[in-house]
Amino acid sequence: MTVRPIRLFGDPVLRAACAPIETIDDGIRALVRDLVDTVELPGRAGVAAPQIGVGLRAFSYNVDGVIGYVLNPVLVEASGEPAPVGEGCLSVPHVWHEALRHPYAKVVGIDLDGDEVVLEGEGLMAQALQHETDHLDGMLFLSRLDPQTRRTAMREIRESDWF
């Protein structure tokens, strides 16, 4: 079991768009194992590859007791009226604010065999799918906050003991 350390706000890997996975090899299989091992810890709904320092399009999830992963995910649908939802991020510890998220989301990608994977859901699953695909595009949930809340969050980050 390899639980990888989480990269924190300020690390450039978190702001870069991830490259698609071109070939599924032993390195990608190891990445998936690490993503799954890392997301299994209590209180974690998702871990994107850049959060463990890898600039590839992959993430793992842990929602309602279901743990899995997807490679090369694309957010193909986010529907319903966006609403504020309490959200945090492992890469921004101890910062929790209301972010606008759609109540339904659908992601399409592949698994380690190259077979299509479709993940969809409402509630926490919808939020996790949107949050993790944002990571793969180099975006943190802080960008989803209204300007005043973003200023508050940035002050919390600057005053934190981890920054």
CYANA upper distance limits for C-alpha pairs under 8 A (distance plus 0.5 A):
  1 MET  CA     33 ARG  CA      8.42
  1 MET  CA     34 ASP  CA      7.97
  1 MET  CA     37 ASP  CA      6.58
  2 THR  CA     33 ARG  CA      8.11
  2 THR  CA     34 ASP  CA      5.94
  2 THR  CA     37 ASP  CA      6.45
  2 THR  CA     38 THR  CA      7.55
  3 VAL  CA     34 ASP  CA      6.61
  3 VAL  CA     35 LEU  CA      8.26
  3 VAL  CA     37 ASP  CA      5.90
  3 VAL  CA     38 THR  CA      4.90
  4 ARG  CA     34 ASP  CA      7.07
  4 ARG  CA     35 LEU  CA      8.33
  4 ARG  CA     38 THR  CA      6.47
  4 ARG  CA     52 ILE  CA      6.53
  5 PRO  CA     52 ILE  CA      6.63
  6 ILE  CA     51 GLN  CA      5.84
  6 ILE  CA     52 ILE  CA      5.68
  6 ILE  CA     53 GLY  CA      8.30
  6 ILE  CA     90 LEU  CA      7.39
  6 ILE  CA     91 SER  CA      6.81
  7 ARG  CA     11 ASP  CA      6.97
  7 ARG  CA     14 LEU  CA      8.13
  7 ARG  CA     50 PRO  CA      8.17
  7 ARG  CA     51 GLN  CA      5.54
  7 ARG  CA     52 ILE  CA      6.32
  7 ARG  CA     53 GLY  CA      6.96
  7 ARG  CA     91 SER  CA      6.29
  8 LEU  CA     14 LEU  CA      8.46
  8 LEU  CA     51 GLN  CA      8.08
  8 LEU  CA     90 LEU  CA      8.14
  8 LEU  CA     91 SER  CA      4.76
  8 LEU  CA     92 VAL  CA      6.57
  8 LEU  CA     93 PRO  CA      8.45
  9 PHE  CA     14 LEU  CA      7.68
  9 PHE  CA     91 SER  CA      6.06
  9 PHE  CA     92 VAL  CA      6.16
  9 PHE  CA    163 PHE  CA      8.18
 10 GLY  CA     14 LEU  CA      8.11
 11 ASP  CA     15 ARG  CA      8.14
 12 PRO  CA     16 ALA  CA      7.20
 13 VAL  CA     50 PRO  CA      6.33
 13 VAL  CA     51 GLN  CA      8.23
 13 VAL  CA     53 GLY  CA      6.79
 13 VAL  CA     54 VAL  CA      8.00
 13 VAL  CA     55 GLY  CA      7.13
 13 VAL  CA    138 GLY  CA      8.30
 14 LEU  CA     50 PRO  CA      6.25
 14 LEU  CA     51 GLN  CA      7.09
 14 LEU  CA    135 HIS  CA      7.33
 14 LEU  CA    138 GLY  CA      6.11
 14 LEU  CA    139 MET  CA      7.72
 14 LEU  CA    140 LEU  CA      8.03
 15 ARG  CA    135 HIS  CA      8.43
 15 ARG  CA    137 ASP  CA      8.30
 15 ARG  CA    138 GLY  CA      4.56
 15 ARG  CA    139 MET  CA      6.53
 15 ARG  CA    140 LEU  CA      8.20
 16 ALA  CA     55 GLY  CA      8.01
 16 ALA  CA    136 LEU  CA      8.37
 16 ALA  CA    137 ASP  CA      7.32
 16 ALA  CA    138 GLY  CA      4.96
 17 ALA  CA     55 GLY  CA      7.90
 17 ALA  CA    135 HIS  CA      8.45
 17 ALA  CA    136 LEU  CA      6.26
 17 ALA  CA    137 ASP  CA      4.80
 17 ALA  CA    138 GLY  CA      5.06
 18 CYS  CA     50 PRO  CA      8.05
 18 CYS  CA     55 GLY  CA      5.20
 18 CYS  CA     56 LEU  CA      5.23
 18 CYS  CA     57 ARG  CA      5.90
 18 CYS  CA    136 LEU  CA      5.76
 18 CYS  CA    137 ASP  CA      6.72
 18 CYS  CA    138 GLY  CA      7.66
 19 ALA  CA     55 GLY  CA      6.74
 19 ALA  CA     56 LEU  CA      5.35
 19 ALA  CA     57 ARG  CA      6.43
 20 PRO  CA     56 LEU  CA      6.33
 20 PRO  CA     57 ARG  CA      5.72
 20 PRO  CA     72 ASN  CA      6.23
 21 ILE  CA     56 LEU  CA      6.72
 21 ILE  CA     57 ARG  CA      6.85
 21 ILE  CA     71 LEU  CA      7.64
 21 ILE  CA     72 ASN  CA      6.79
 23 THR  CA     28 ILE  CA      8.48
 24 ILE  CA     28 ILE  CA      6.16
 24 ILE  CA     29 ARG  CA      7.66
 24 ILE  CA    112 LEU  CA      7.01
 24 ILE  CA    113 ASP  CA      8.45
 24 ILE  CA    114 GLY  CA      8.42
 25 ASP  CA     29 ARG  CA      6.80
 26 ASP  CA     30 ALA  CA      6.59
 27 GLY  CA     31 LEU  CA      6.67
 28 ILE  CA     32 VAL  CA      6.74
 29 ARG  CA     33 ARG  CA      6.86
 29 ARG  CA    112 LEU  CA      7.53
 30 ALA  CA     34 ASP  CA      6.68
 31 LEU  CA     35 LEU  CA      6.60
 31 LEU  CA     49 ALA  CA      8.37
 32 VAL  CA     36 VAL  CA      6.60
 32 VAL  CA     58 ALA  CA      8.37
 32 VAL  CA     59 PHE  CA      8.48
 32 VAL  CA     60 SER  CA      8.15
 32 VAL  CA     69 TYR  CA      7.56
 33 ARG  CA     37 ASP  CA      6.52
 34 ASP  CA     38 THR  CA      6.41
 35 LEU  CA     39 VAL  CA      6.67
 35 LEU  CA     47 VAL  CA      6.93
 35 LEU  CA     48 ALA  CA      7.91
 35 LEU  CA     49 ALA  CA      7.50
 35 LEU  CA     52 ILE  CA      8.47
 35 LEU  CA     59 PHE  CA      7.22
 35 LEU  CA     60 SER  CA      6.11
 35 LEU  CA     69 TYR  CA      8.23
 36 VAL  CA     40 GLU  CA      6.71
 36 VAL  CA     60 SER  CA      6.19
 36 VAL  CA     61 TYR  CA      8.04
 36 VAL  CA     67 ILE  CA      7.77
 36 VAL  CA     68 GLY  CA      7.29
 36 VAL  CA     69 TYR  CA      7.51
 37 ASP  CA     41 LEU  CA      8.06
 38 THR  CA     47 VAL  CA      7.70
 39 VAL  CA     44 ARG  CA      6.08
 39 VAL  CA     45 ALA  CA      7.35
 39 VAL  CA     46 GLY  CA      6.41
 39 VAL  CA     47 VAL  CA      6.28
 39 VAL  CA     60 SER  CA      6.99
 39 VAL  CA     61 TYR  CA      6.92
 39 VAL  CA     62 ASN  CA      6.83
 39 VAL  CA     67 ILE  CA      8.46
 40 GLU  CA     44 ARG  CA      7.40
 40 GLU  CA     62 ASN  CA      7.19
 40 GLU  CA     67 ILE  CA      7.88
 44 ARG  CA     61 TYR  CA      8.42
 44 ARG  CA     62 ASN  CA      7.03
 44 ARG  CA     90 LEU  CA      8.41
 45 ALA  CA     61 TYR  CA      5.94
 45 ALA  CA     62 ASN  CA      5.11
 45 ALA  CA     63 VAL  CA      6.08
 45 ALA  CA    128 ALA  CA      7.01
 46 GLY  CA     59 PHE  CA      7.51
 46 GLY  CA     60 SER  CA      5.98
 46 GLY  CA     61 TYR  CA      4.60
 46 GLY  CA     62 ASN  CA      6.42
 46 GLY  CA    128 ALA  CA      6.80
 46 GLY  CA    132 GLU  CA      7.17
 47 VAL  CA     51 GLN  CA      7.03
 47 VAL  CA     52 ILE  CA      8.48
 47 VAL  CA     59 PHE  CA      6.10
 47 VAL  CA     60 SER  CA      5.83
 47 VAL  CA     61 TYR  CA      6.98
 47 VAL  CA    132 GLU  CA      7.44
 48 ALA  CA     52 ILE  CA      7.80
 48 ALA  CA     57 ARG  CA      8.43
 48 ALA  CA     58 ALA  CA      6.59
 48 ALA  CA     59 PHE  CA      4.62
 48 ALA  CA     60 SER  CA      6.91
 48 ALA  CA    132 GLU  CA      6.24
 48 ALA  CA    133 THR  CA      8.43
 48 ALA  CA    135 HIS  CA      6.90
 48 ALA  CA    136 LEU  CA      7.40
 49 ALA  CA     53 GLY  CA      7.01
 49 ALA  CA     54 VAL  CA      5.53
 49 ALA  CA     55 GLY  CA      6.86
 49 ALA  CA     56 LEU  CA      6.63
 49 ALA  CA     57 ARG  CA      7.31
 49 ALA  CA     58 ALA  CA      6.02
 49 ALA  CA     59 PHE  CA      6.19
 49 ALA  CA    136 LEU  CA      8.13
 50 PRO  CA     54 VAL  CA      5.10
 50 PRO  CA     55 GLY  CA      5.60
 50 PRO  CA     56 LEU  CA      7.50
 50 PRO  CA    135 HIS  CA      7.64
 50 PRO  CA    136 LEU  CA      7.55
 51 GLN  CA     91 SER  CA      7.25
 51 GLN  CA    135 HIS  CA      8.50
 55 GLY  CA    136 LEU  CA      8.37
 56 LEU  CA    136 LEU  CA      7.97
 57 ARG  CA     71 LEU  CA      6.53
 57 ARG  CA     72 ASN  CA      5.34
 57 ARG  CA     73 PRO  CA      7.19
 57 ARG  CA    136 LEU  CA      6.26
 58 ALA  CA     69 TYR  CA      7.78
 58 ALA  CA     70 VAL  CA      6.25
 58 ALA  CA     71 LEU  CA      4.93
 58 ALA  CA     72 ASN  CA      6.31
 58 ALA  CA     73 PRO  CA      7.30
 58 ALA  CA    136 LEU  CA      8.02
 59 PHE  CA     69 TYR  CA      6.09
 59 PHE  CA     70 VAL  CA      6.28
 59 PHE  CA     71 LEU  CA      7.33
 59 PHE  CA    132 GLU  CA      7.17
 60 SER  CA     67 ILE  CA      7.78
 60 SER  CA     68 GLY  CA      6.04
 60 SER  CA     69 TYR  CA      4.50
 60 SER  CA     70 VAL  CA      7.02
 61 TYR  CA     66 VAL  CA      8.18
 61 TYR  CA     67 ILE  CA      6.00
 61 TYR  CA     68 GLY  CA      5.95
 61 TYR  CA     69 TYR  CA      6.56
 61 TYR  CA    128 ALA  CA      7.95
 62 ASN  CA     66 VAL  CA      5.98
 62 ASN  CA     67 ILE  CA      4.86
 62 ASN  CA     68 GLY  CA      7.27
 63 VAL  CA     67 ILE  CA      7.14
 63 VAL  CA    124 LEU  CA      7.48
 63 VAL  CA    125 MET  CA      6.74
 69 TYR  CA    111 ASP  CA      8.00
 70 VAL  CA    109 GLY  CA      6.40
 70 VAL  CA    110 ILE  CA      6.39
 70 VAL  CA    111 ASP  CA      6.29
 70 VAL  CA    117 VAL  CA      7.37
 71 LEU  CA    109 GLY  CA      6.07
 71 LEU  CA    110 ILE  CA      5.67
 71 LEU  CA    111 ASP  CA      6.44
 71 LEU  CA    112 LEU  CA      8.15
 72 ASN  CA    109 GLY  CA      5.62
 72 ASN  CA    110 ILE  CA      6.96
 73 PRO  CA    107 VAL  CA      6.46
 73 PRO  CA    108 VAL  CA      5.86
 73 PRO  CA    109 GLY  CA      4.66
 73 PRO  CA    110 ILE  CA      7.73
 73 PRO  CA    133 THR  CA      7.62
 74 VAL  CA    107 VAL  CA      5.87
 74 VAL  CA    108 VAL  CA      5.88
 74 VAL  CA    109 GLY  CA      6.77
 74 VAL  CA    133 THR  CA      7.69
 75 LEU  CA    105 ALA  CA      7.84
 75 LEU  CA    106 LYS  CA      6.46
 75 LEU  CA    107 VAL  CA      4.94
 75 LEU  CA    108 VAL  CA      7.16
 75 LEU  CA    129 LEU  CA      8.12
 75 LEU  CA    130 GLN  CA      7.76
 75 LEU  CA    133 THR  CA      7.24
 76 VAL  CA    105 ALA  CA      8.35
 76 VAL  CA    106 LYS  CA      6.30
 76 VAL  CA    107 VAL  CA      6.11
 76 VAL  CA    108 VAL  CA      7.23
 77 GLU  CA    104 TYR  CA      8.32
 77 GLU  CA    105 ALA  CA      5.94
 77 GLU  CA    106 LYS  CA      5.54
 77 GLU  CA    107 VAL  CA      7.59
 78 ALA  CA    102 HIS  CA      6.26
 78 ALA  CA    103 PRO  CA      8.08
 78 ALA  CA    104 TYR  CA      6.09
 78 ALA  CA    105 ALA  CA      4.79
 78 ALA  CA    106 LYS  CA      6.98
 78 ALA  CA    126 ALA  CA      8.49
 78 ALA  CA    130 GLN  CA      8.38
 79 SER  CA    102 HIS  CA      6.09
 79 SER  CA    103 PRO  CA      7.09
 79 SER  CA    104 TYR  CA      5.82
 79 SER  CA    105 ALA  CA      6.95
 80 GLY  CA    102 HIS  CA      6.08
 80 GLY  CA    103 PRO  CA      6.20
 80 GLY  CA    104 TYR  CA      6.92
 81 GLU  CA    102 HIS  CA      6.48
 81 GLU  CA    103 PRO  CA      7.62
 82 PRO  CA    100 LEU  CA      6.06
 82 PRO  CA    101 ARG  CA      5.39
 82 PRO  CA    102 HIS  CA      4.73
 82 PRO  CA    103 PRO  CA      7.16
 83 ALA  CA     99 ALA  CA      8.24
 83 ALA  CA    100 LEU  CA      5.56
 83 ALA  CA    101 ARG  CA      6.06
 83 ALA  CA    102 HIS  CA      6.89
 83 ALA  CA    103 PRO  CA      7.87
 84 PRO  CA     98 GLU  CA      5.60
 84 PRO  CA     99 ALA  CA      5.57
 84 PRO  CA    100 LEU  CA      4.93
 84 PRO  CA    101 ARG  CA      6.89
 85 VAL  CA     97 HIS  CA      8.35
 85 VAL  CA     98 GLU  CA      5.39
 85 VAL  CA     99 ALA  CA      5.88
 85 VAL  CA    100 LEU  CA      6.74
 85 VAL  CA    101 ARG  CA      7.11
 86 GLY  CA     96 TRP  CA      7.12
 86 GLY  CA     97 HIS  CA      5.88
 86 GLY  CA     98 GLU  CA      4.85
 86 GLY  CA     99 ALA  CA      6.86
 87 GLU  CA     96 TRP  CA      5.99
 87 GLU  CA     97 HIS  CA      6.01
 87 GLU  CA     98 GLU  CA      6.38
 87 GLU  CA     99 ALA  CA      6.67
 87 GLU  CA    141 PHE  CA      8.21
 88 GLY  CA     92 VAL  CA      7.60
 88 GLY  CA     93 PRO  CA      8.03
 88 GLY  CA     94 HIS  CA      8.04
 88 GLY  CA     95 VAL  CA      6.44
 88 GLY  CA     96 TRP  CA      5.09
 88 GLY  CA     97 HIS  CA      7.18
 88 GLY  CA    141 PHE  CA      7.97
 89 CYS  CA     93 PRO  CA      6.91
 89 CYS  CA     95 VAL  CA      8.00
 89 CYS  CA     96 TRP  CA      8.33
 89 CYS  CA    141 PHE  CA      7.83
 92 VAL  CA    157 ILE  CA      8.02
 95 VAL  CA    153 ALA  CA      7.08
 95 VAL  CA    156 GLU  CA      7.46
 95 VAL  CA    157 ILE  CA      7.87
 97 HIS  CA    145 LEU  CA      8.16
 97 HIS  CA    149 THR  CA      7.94
 97 HIS  CA    153 ALA  CA      8.22
 98 GLU  CA    145 LEU  CA      7.40
 99 ALA  CA    141 PHE  CA      7.51
 99 ALA  CA    142 LEU  CA      8.37
 99 ALA  CA    144 ARG  CA      5.91
 99 ALA  CA    145 LEU  CA      5.63
 99 ALA  CA    146 ASP  CA      8.32
100 LEU  CA    144 ARG  CA      6.56
100 LEU  CA    145 LEU  CA      7.48
101 ARG  CA    127 GLN  CA      6.85
101 ARG  CA    130 GLN  CA      7.98
102 HIS  CA    126 ALA  CA      7.70
102 HIS  CA    127 GLN  CA      7.89
103 PRO  CA    122 GLU  CA      5.96
103 PRO  CA    123 GLY  CA      6.42
103 PRO  CA    126 ALA  CA      6.66
103 PRO  CA    127 GLN  CA      7.87
104 TYR  CA    120 GLU  CA      7.91
104 TYR  CA    121 GLY  CA      6.23
104 TYR  CA    122 GLU  CA      5.04
104 TYR  CA    123 GLY  CA      7.60
104 TYR  CA    126 ALA  CA      5.60
104 TYR  CA    127 GLN  CA      8.47
105 ALA  CA    120 GLU  CA      6.07
105 ALA  CA    121 GLY  CA      6.35
105 ALA  CA    122 GLU  CA      7.18
105 ALA  CA    125 MET  CA      8.27
105 ALA  CA    126 ALA  CA      5.14
105 ALA  CA    127 GLN  CA      8.07
105 ALA  CA    129 LEU  CA      7.08
105 ALA  CA    130 GLN  CA      7.40
106 LYS  CA    118 VAL  CA      7.62
106 LYS  CA    119 LEU  CA      6.18
106 LYS  CA    120 GLU  CA      4.65
106 LYS  CA    121 GLY  CA      7.24
106 LYS  CA    126 ALA  CA      7.86
106 LYS  CA    129 LEU  CA      7.80
107 VAL  CA    118 VAL  CA      6.32
107 VAL  CA    119 LEU  CA      5.67
107 VAL  CA    120 GLU  CA      6.73
107 VAL  CA    129 LEU  CA      7.34
108 VAL  CA    116 GLU  CA      7.55
108 VAL  CA    117 VAL  CA      6.19
108 VAL  CA    118 VAL  CA      5.12
108 VAL  CA    119 LEU  CA      6.93
109 GLY  CA    116 GLU  CA      6.24
109 GLY  CA    117 VAL  CA      5.62
109 GLY  CA    118 VAL  CA      7.06
110 ILE  CA    114 GLY  CA      5.83
110 ILE  CA    115 ASP  CA      5.72
110 ILE  CA    116 GLU  CA      4.91
110 ILE  CA    117 VAL  CA      5.42
111 ASP  CA    115 ASP  CA      6.04
111 ASP  CA    116 GLU  CA      7.07
111 ASP  CA    117 VAL  CA      6.79
120 GLU  CA    125 MET  CA      7.58
120 GLU  CA    126 ALA  CA      7.24
120 GLU  CA    129 LEU  CA      8.31
121 GLY  CA    125 MET  CA      5.73
121 GLY  CA    126 ALA  CA      5.62
122 GLU  CA    126 ALA  CA      5.17
122 GLU  CA    127 GLN  CA      8.08
123 GLY  CA    127 GLN  CA      6.78
124 LEU  CA    128 ALA  CA      6.48
125 MET  CA    129 LEU  CA      6.60
126 ALA  CA    130 GLN  CA      6.80
127 GLN  CA    131 HIS  CA      6.49
128 ALA  CA    132 GLU  CA      6.40
129 LEU  CA    133 THR  CA      6.61
130 GLN  CA    134 ASP  CA      6.58
131 HIS  CA    135 HIS  CA      7.01
131 HIS  CA    140 LEU  CA      8.24
131 HIS  CA    141 PHE  CA      7.25
132 GLU  CA    136 LEU  CA      7.09
133 THR  CA    137 ASP  CA      7.00
134 ASP  CA    138 GLY  CA      6.93
134 ASP  CA    139 MET  CA      5.52
134 ASP  CA    140 LEU  CA      7.08
134 ASP  CA    141 PHE  CA      8.18
135 HIS  CA    139 MET  CA      5.58
135 HIS  CA    140 LEU  CA      6.49
139 MET  CA    143 SER  CA      7.32
140 LEU  CA    144 ARG  CA      8.30
141 PHE  CA    145 LEU  CA      7.58
142 LEU  CA    150 ARG  CA      6.65
142 LEU  CA    153 ALA  CA      8.01
143 SER  CA    150 ARG  CA      8.02
145 LEU  CA    149 THR  CA      6.45
145 LEU  CA    150 ARG  CA      5.92
146 ASP  CA    150 ARG  CA      6.52
147 PRO  CA    151 ARG  CA      6.78
148 GLN  CA    152 THR  CA      6.92
149 THR  CA    153 ALA  CA      6.61
150 ARG  CA    154 MET  CA      6.58
151 ARG  CA    155 ARG  CA      6.74
152 THR  CA    156 GLU  CA      6.78
153 ALA  CA    157 ILE  CA      6.72
154 MET  CA    158 ARG  CA      6.67
155 ARG  CA    159 GLU  CA      6.64
156 GLU  CA    160 SER  CA      6.51
157 ILE  CA    163 PHE  CA      6.90
158 ARG  CA    163 PHE  CA      6.78
159 GLU  CA    163 PHE  CA      8.09
